[in-house]
Amino acid sequence: MDRALLAIAAIILALALPASAAAPSLNTPNWVDLNPQQKVILAPLAGEWNRMEPYRRQKWLGIAKRFPTMTPDEQARVEERMQVWVKVSPDDRKAARDK
C-alpha cells in the first residue's frame, strides 16, 4: 500500500478516536435500517456497514447528520474519505491503527 493511502487511512482513524472515547450505543442500525438520506450519504460504505464496529457506525452516522450543512468542499472530502476507507484492506487498517 502506498504511503499516501496509508496516511489517509491514519487520518480517518484519528478522526474516529473521539467517537470511540464516548460511550457508543450498542443499538447501531444495520444498513437496511438507515433512512433514505443516510443511505445516499453513506452509500460508499454500504458493503462494509454491517461489519463495522458500533463506534465507527456512530461516527459515520454523526457525519451523515452534519453532511447537509457542510460546504461543498467538506462534502467532497467526506465522500473521498469514505471511498478510500472501503479500498483499504483490513490488514492495512490495522497497520494504520497501530501506527
N, C-alpha and C positions, 0 to 999 in steps of 0.2 A: 504494500500500500504506500502511495507516495506521501511525503511529509505534509503537504498542504491538506490532503484529505484527512489525515490523522489529526492535524491541528484543528480543523473544523469540527471533527468528532469530539475532540477535547473541549472545545468551546461549548458545544451543545451540552456535553455532560456537566460542564461547570455551571451552565445556566439551570440545569436540573437540580443542583445541590440545594439551593434554598427551598425548593419544593419538597425535597426529601427530608429536610430538617423539621418541617411541620408534620404534625400527626396526620398521615394520609387517611382518607376514607377507604375502608375496605370494600365499599359498595361502588366501586368504579364501574361504569356501564360497559358492556360489551359493545362491539361495533353496531350490531343490529338495534341497540337501544339508544344510539345517538339520534339527535334530531336532524332534520334535513340540512340545516345551516351548518351544524358541526361536521356532518359528513362531507359537505362540499369543501369546507376549510381544511379539514384533516385528511382529505382524500389520499394524499401520498402515503399516509400511514395505515391505510385500510388493511393491507395484507399483514401488517405487524401488530395491529392494535390489540387483538385478543391475547397475544403472547407477551405484551408489555407488563412490567411491574405496575402495581396500582399507583405508586407515586409518580411514575412517568406519565401515566394516563391523566392524572390530576394536573400535572404541569401543562400538558398539551391542551386539556380542556380549558384551563385558565387562559392560555394563549388564544384559543379559538374564541373565547368570550370577549377578549380585548381586540381581536383581529379587525372587526368592522370600524373601530375608532383609530386604527393605525394609519400612518401615512402610506402612500403607495410604495415608497422605498422600504419602509418597515415590513409591509406585507410581502414584498418581493423577497426580502431577507429571510423571513419566516418560511416562505414556500421553499426557498433554496435549502434551508437547513433541514426541512422535512425530507426533501429529495435526497440529500446527502446521507441523512440518517439511515434511510432504508437501503442504501447501497453499501453501507459499512458492514462488514461481516461481524458476527458475534465475537470472534477472537480479536478483531481489531477494536471493537468497542471496549472489550475487557482491557486491552493494552492501553487504550486512551484513559480509562478509569484509573488504572494502576499508575499511569504517568502523572 
